[in-house]
Amino acid sequence: MVDQSRILVAAWNGTKDGTGNCVRYVRQSGKTLFTLKPHYDFELEVWFGIND
């Protein structure tokens, strides 16, 4: 999924589970990530990657 995408959106509560692994992989891959944080009333964090 990550490898076939340019921009990703994740609803993630900060744990080290499957979604956490995916978020870390997206950040390492240099793709843009929008993270919705449910424990902060769905605060939005944007991680701008460098897309080739």
Buried (B, 14 or more C-beta within 10 A) or exposed (E): EEEEEEEBEBEBEEEEEEBBEBBEBBEEBEBBBBBBBEEEEEEEEEBEBEEE
